[in-house]
Amino acid sequence: MSAQIQPPPPEQNQLEKFDVFKIKGRDKQCRRILRIVGKFFPARTVSLDVVKNHLEEKIFPRLKNKRFTILYFHTSVQRSQNFPGIAALRSIYDAIPAAVKANLEAVYFVHPDLQARVFLATLGRIFFTSEVYGKVRYVSRIGLLWEHVRRNEIEVPEFIYDHDEDLEYRPMMDYGQESDHPRVYGAPSMESHVYSMRCIS
């Protein structure tokens, strides 16, 4: 009698439901892209072990022996809601197999706020190897991303475009001097998993 396949735990289902980690598309140097949407990360409901198991089972095996880049959207990440914490980030980083780390060639960090920039500038070299730290590329606007990534191969959630437009009219948000509170006419939520057609060239 064959063993029954156990379904993934509910916590892992959250990671898959919101596509927190997704491998899709290539950049302009034909490298695979691991897209990470920080706002969708359920930091308060998913344990660190579940995250690491998800990466080990679903993500890392697909990145072995292949050049790849990370496209990380920091848009609307809040420490109290979807930031896992510095210790958790270090633990996740340490869990990445050496063969996978060796294939990472760039990290596109979209919409970095002042706090993120200060953290990476002061502690980035301590928490991550200098080799990885040197691969981080800040991308302050979506329009600048298309210089590196193939536009028609990446799905960008609508709220990221909305935030980008807000930055054009309220540039001090880049430095944390203004609130980026949701718009009254349509704030995105974790339940809303709708992507903009603006990602299609």
Disulfide bonds with the S-S distance in Angstrom:
none
